[in-house]
Amino acid sequence: MSATDPRLHRPQRIAILPGDGIGRDVTAEALKVLEAAAERWSLPLELVHFPYSADHYLETGISLPPGQMEEFRDRFAAIFIGAYGDPRIPDMRHAADILLGIRFQLDLYVNFRPCKLYDARLCPLAGKSEKDVDFVVFRENTEGAYVGIGGNFKKGTPDEVAVQEEIHTRKGVERIVRAAFEWAQAHGRGKVLMADKSNVMRYGHDLWQRVFFEVAGEYGGIAASHMYVDALCMQMVKAPEQFEVIVTNNMFGDIVTDLGAALQGGLGVAGSANVHPGRVSMFEPVHGSAPKYAGTGRANPMGAVLSTALMLDELGHGEAASAVEAAVAMAIRAGETTRDLGGSLSTSEVGDRLARAVAAGAAAGR
Ligand SMILES: NC(=O)c1ccc[n+]([C@@H]2O[C@H](COP(=O)([O-])OP(=O)(O)OC[C@H]3O[C@@H](n4cnc5c(N)ncnc54)[C@H](O)[C@@H]3O)[C@@H](O)[C@H]2O)c1
């Protein structure tokens, strides 16, 4: 950690943005578990709640007030987000300002998404066990098709033209590829695979090809390979056990991690981290705001809880992080889950049980 690393500040301040829909439901449960971990391990965490959401935007016209991003950057160790998206705001203005704003303006270039099967019964693939689905995806998080460059010509007429650009920079590609190799090296993983569509995207994805194999040359002990993204999707279903670390661009990472989430039991159980090493980072479940489930007690909080485990780890609290993850794994194996995973518990019942398990320390040292 560098001297300016906001994670070194004590207490470590965490900005909490539950957002919209089930984002609020799952955040409430994730915080129960986080608070139990903070208590159990005497962690120096200070949770600061922010109201930014669709409701707040509709009431005030403000998605994030001026200066808020700078406050996150300078005064917080981490940001935790539930989910954003509300049918009353069809252009997703507030979600773009908050979610993409945080990712882009804080330059959180690593979107880290583990894909791990905690119980073979949850895998939709026949004959696959826990050891067959255990890989991580490094999704580039600040470039690609998500930069919003483009426009319309003759909009609304039969002659309409729409142009949407994606950008890839050498710096942007190199740093996410390097992050994937560094993680593989630090975690004893022997393979990194890069997925693109360089047979069609002859310029942008050709840059990925060249940079990936160039960087791979610096990591002699790690096998580097490539698949076109369509082949990757097929192979993730046919033989997911071949993957350890996957690195890919922003849009392909978005898509393949939903497929990955399905392999581990569904969107409700997938967590993620948005990281710029040495700076404030943001943590969120992979799923969206699922408005139809909001307030019904059906939302699975485990993806949010696993995101707090990633946050604890990033903040230097590895033991607490392992205990939170272990509590989730044990609850899944015991069938103490919401309906999406075959159980019969409500969102808050799952949160209560996970918090109790973490508080008791029963899950530690898994
Ligand atoms: N990071 C984010 O905040 C994010 C991500 C994706 C979508 N969105 C937004 O969320 C809104 C809804 O999008 P969507 O319906 O395409 O995706 P979604 O992830 O919200 O939900 C898709 C389906 O997945 C299941 N699901 C998702 N999370 C679950 C959970 N925790 N527990 C149980 N089941 C769960 C539900 O069946 C749900 O209908 C949209 O406005 C979209 O833009 C936000």
The ligand as an SDF file (V2000), in Angstrom:
LIG
                    3D

 44 48  0  0  0  0  0  0  0  0999 V2000
  -24.9310   -3.2020  -11.5130 N   0  0  0  0  0  0  0  0  0  0  0  0
  -26.2110   -2.8410  -11.5910 C   0  0  0  0  0  0  0  0  0  0  0  0
  -26.6830   -2.0450  -10.7950 O   0  0  0  0  0  0  0  0  0  0  0  0
  -27.0740   -3.4640  -12.6470 C   0  0  0  0  0  0  0  0  0  0  0  0
  -26.7050   -4.6380  -13.3030 C   0  0  0  0  0  0  0  0  0  0  0  0
  -27.5850   -5.2230  -14.2080 C   0  0  0  0  0  0  0  0  0  0  0  0
  -28.8220   -4.6130  -14.4450 C   0  0  0  0  0  0  0  0  0  0  0  0
  -29.1180   -3.4420  -13.8230 N   0  0  0  0  0  0  0  0  0  0  0  0
  -30.4370   -2.7960  -13.9710 C   0  0  0  0  0  0  0  0  0  0  0  0
  -31.3610   -3.5130  -13.1450 O   0  0  0  0  0  0  0  0  0  0  0  0
  -32.6680   -3.4450  -13.7270 C   0  0  0  0  0  0  0  0  0  0  0  0
  -33.2260   -4.8490  -13.9080 C   0  0  0  0  0  0  0  0  0  0  0  0
  -32.4110   -5.5150  -14.8840 O   0  0  0  0  0  0  0  0  0  0  0  0
  -32.5310   -7.0430  -15.2680 P   0  0  0  0  0  0  0  0  0  0  0  0
  -33.9020   -7.5310  -14.9010 O   0  0  0  0  0  0  0  0  0  0  0  0
  -32.0520   -7.1960  -16.6500 O   0  0  0  0  0  0  0  0  0  0  0  0
  -31.4230   -7.7710  -14.3670 O   0  0  0  0  0  0  0  0  0  0  0  0
  -31.4620   -8.1940  -12.8330 P   0  0  0  0  0  0  0  0  0  0  0  0
  -30.1240   -8.7170  -12.4870 O   0  0  0  0  0  0  0  0  0  0  0  0
  -31.9710   -7.1000  -11.9970 O   0  0  0  0  0  0  0  0  0  0  0  0
  -32.5200   -9.3980  -12.7420 O   0  0  0  0  0  0  0  0  0  0  0  0
  -32.6190  -10.4290  -13.7060 C   0  0  0  0  0  0  0  0  0  0  0  0
  -33.2610  -11.6400  -13.0560 C   0  0  0  0  0  0  0  0  0  0  0  0
  -32.2670  -12.3300  -12.3110 O   0  0  0  0  0  0  0  0  0  0  0  0
  -32.7990  -12.8230  -11.1110 C   0  0  0  0  0  0  0  0  0  0  0  0
  -32.1010  -12.1730  -10.0010 N   0  0  0  0  0  0  0  0  0  0  0  0
  -31.2350  -11.1340  -10.0560 C   0  0  0  0  0  0  0  0  0  0  0  0
  -30.7550  -10.8510   -8.8610 N   0  0  0  0  0  0  0  0  0  0  0  0
  -31.3450  -11.7070   -7.9830 C   0  0  0  0  0  0  0  0  0  0  0  0
  -31.2430  -11.9080   -6.5910 C   0  0  0  0  0  0  0  0  0  0  0  0
  -30.4310  -11.1700   -5.8050 N   0  0  0  0  0  0  0  0  0  0  0  0
  -31.9860  -12.8940   -6.0360 N   0  0  0  0  0  0  0  0  0  0  0  0
  -32.7830  -13.6580   -6.7640 C   0  0  0  0  0  0  0  0  0  0  0  0
  -32.9040  -13.5310   -8.1030 N   0  0  0  0  0  0  0  0  0  0  0  0
  -32.1910  -12.5580   -8.7150 C   0  0  0  0  0  0  0  0  0  0  0  0
  -34.2800  -12.4990  -11.1300 C   0  0  0  0  0  0  0  0  0  0  0  0
  -34.9760  -13.5830  -11.6840 O   0  0  0  0  0  0  0  0  0  0  0  0
  -34.3450  -11.3090  -12.0580 C   0  0  0  0  0  0  0  0  0  0  0  0
  -35.5910  -11.1760  -12.6510 O   0  0  0  0  0  0  0  0  0  0  0  0
  -32.5010   -2.6800  -15.0360 C   0  0  0  0  0  0  0  0  0  0  0  0
  -32.8080   -1.3230  -14.8080 O   0  0  0  0  0  0  0  0  0  0  0  0
  -31.0270   -2.8440  -15.3490 C   0  0  0  0  0  0  0  0  0  0  0  0
  -30.5160   -1.8260  -16.1650 O   0  0  0  0  0  0  0  0  0  0  0  0
  -28.2950   -2.8730  -12.9090 C   0  0  0  0  0  0  0  0  0  0  0  0
  1  2  1  0
  2  3  2  0
  2  4  1  0
  4  5  1  0
  4 44  2  0
  5  6  2  0
  6  7  1  0
  7  8  2  0
  8  9  1  0
  8 44  1  0
  9 10  1  0
  9 42  1  0
 10 11  1  0
 11 12  1  0
 11 40  1  0
 12 13  1  0
 13 14  1  0
 14 15  2  0
 14 16  1  0
 14 17  1  0
 17 18  1  0
 18 19  2  0
 18 20  1  0
 18 21  1  0
 21 22  1  0
 22 23  1  0
 23 24  1  0
 23 38  1  0
 24 25  1  0
 25 26  1  0
 25 36  1  0
 26 27  1  0
 26 35  1  0
 27 28  2  0
 28 29  1  0
 29 30  1  0
 29 35  2  0
 30 31  1  0
 30 32  2  0
 32 33  1  0
 33 34  2  0
 34 35  1  0
 36 37  1  0
 36 38  1  0
 38 39  1  0
 40 41  1  0
 40 42  1  0
 42 43  1  0
M  CHG  2   8   1  16  -1
M  END
$$$$
